Structures are given as structure tokens and as C-alpha cells.
Amino acid sequence: MAFRSFFCCGKASNGKEKGKKSAPTWRVFSLKELQSATNNFNYDNKLGEGGFGSVYWGQLWDGSQIAVKRLKVWSNRAEMEFAVEVEILARVRHKNLLSLRGYCAEGQERLIVYDYMPNLSLLSHLHGQHSAECLLDWGRRLRIAVESAEGIAYLHHHATPHIIHRDIKASNVLLDSDFQARVADFGFAKLIPDGATHVTTRVKGTLGYLAPEYAMLGKASESCDVYSFGIFLLELVSGKKPIEKLSAMMKRTIADWALLLAREGKFKEVADPKLNGNFVEAELKRVVLVALVCAQNLPDKRPTMLEAVEFLKGESKEKLVTLENAELFKADLAGNYQGLSGPEDSSDCISEEKDSKS
């Protein structure tokens, strides 16, 4: 298989890129070793579950903590997703990308081993088991926004070849002991050949985060990740889910809701009530504006992730003024937001985000 040949000769990119970690330290684990670490994949060790399978907490003989992703069933598709994720994780090293510790491929077992993130996923703090604890103050949210953007920007602009994640969402941004963000889960990722503007592929991802051109036409590009990141930012700031059910027949996207408030200058109303008004209004406004320009339906109007990072950091006052004066925030432009974009039902490739332990 592809992952075997890659690990025979593959190397991570050189360490000169900004934000890169030192040389990779991944290795091949035995099934017996991972069974021991996770207490034979005990239910009490389970951190979360998704369409791919389950993730378990484990502890190695040296006391270090790990997270082990165990694919649900063996199939050609599962094998391919396993190979893609392991290969990409082995290629990339950045402080805001989840690090690969190793993998195991014995018999029909396919397992990927990562660093364990004690604060689990952003999803768990917004909608899951940690949501009542209110651990995400404004400073942490702003830092998570910037760090997540930097991780995705690395994939788009510094990794060789460039990488499209295709599943940017709250459950795929993990938080370490210091609440530093790590973008995770590369099972749906695509490598982009030099010179290619997009790849046409089977649609995969999560309902509410999919860019319309990708959901409808299968055209995956860096801009699709930018769209998903915009939705992610709005979720981070507001504490709302990407799609809100208004009635049995009516749904509203988080972008539609936030855009109406932004056009009226009501940025404070976008803020998560759990913040209790404890935020810097100028920073909140900046993040909301960046989120909305990222989540436009027209891909050529979206910024790149490098531009998104710059906007979020507020390093250029002139560019922020340009952003604030964008046509998007002045008029009700048909085509920029059209309610629920893309397919409304789940499939084996398009899933709905669910609250979980992770």
C-alpha cells in the first residue's frame, strides 16, 4: 500500500519553514503495545467516536500519554484514508498541527498514534462535556483563532506539495494543556500538485462547514478550507452551531445570522453569552469580519489563509479598514449568502457534527 512505500523512503519537509518543529520522532507501534496502553481499547479509555472509528486515551510504558485512532472496519476506503492521514502527518511539522507519534498496521487493524491533548477538542468546550465550565475566555478564543489559522496556512502555503484539509471544524481543532490549538484529522486531506488550482473529488466533510462549490461540484481547493475556517471562527466567537434549526422546516446558517448583525453594527450580539461581555470589542469585531469574508459563497472573494492570519492579528490598520468597508457589509448582495448551502442529508462522506467527549 501507499503508506508502506512512503515510510520506506519518505522524509518530512526541511525545518526552515516558519513554525516548524524539529525532526519527526514517529515510529511503528505493535498492536500488543497499543492494546496494553489502552487497556485493550477499554470503553472507559474512549475519547470520542466518528465515522472513521474511535479514539482512545492510552499510556505508554514510559508514562507518556497518547491518543490512538482505531479505524472501525477494514475496507479499501478505510485503508486509503489511513494511508493518506499517516503520510500527511509524517510530512508536516508545525506547532499548530497535531503531531504523529506513529502507526500500527497488523492484520486488519489500522491505528494512528498521536500526542494526547489534555483539553480535548474545541467542540467539547463549545457544545460538549466542558461547555458548562466556561474555560474559554476571550483571550483564549482569540489565540485559538490565530493559531488555527496559522496551522491551516502552513498546509496551504508552506507544505510541499500543498495540502487541502477538507474537514476544518470545531472537533478537529484540539487543545493542549496550555490551550494551544492543534489542527487535527487529515483522513480527508488532499495533496495538491504544483500549478493546480483545485482538484475534483468525491465530496467529504461535515454539514454546515462545506463550501458551496465543493458541496455541489466536488471542486476542492484551498478556498474551500477558507470557507470552513470562516464558519469555524463564527462558531468559536458565538458558541453557536454552524446550522440552527428554527423549526421543523426552517434552518439558518451561522453565517446568515452573523452577517445580518454585522451589517447593523451589532457585533456585541454575535459574542457567546458565556463570555458575559468580557471581551475586547475591537478584537471581536475584527474576528467576525474576517469570519464573514472567509465564509462568502463566492470563492474568488475569499482571502487566502495567509491574509486571514494577517487580518486576525490586526497588523495592518489600512487592511482592516478595507475589510470593514467591503461591499459584503454594505448591501444585501444576492449570491454571497443563500441560507443553507450544499446537501442537507448526511451520507457516508458528508456527516453532521455531533457532541462527544472529545
Order of alpha helices (4+ residues) and beta strands (2+ residues): alpha-beta-alpha-beta-beta-beta-alpha-beta-beta-alpha-alpha-beta-beta-beta-beta-beta-beta-alpha-beta-alpha-beta-beta-alpha-alpha-alpha-alpha-beta
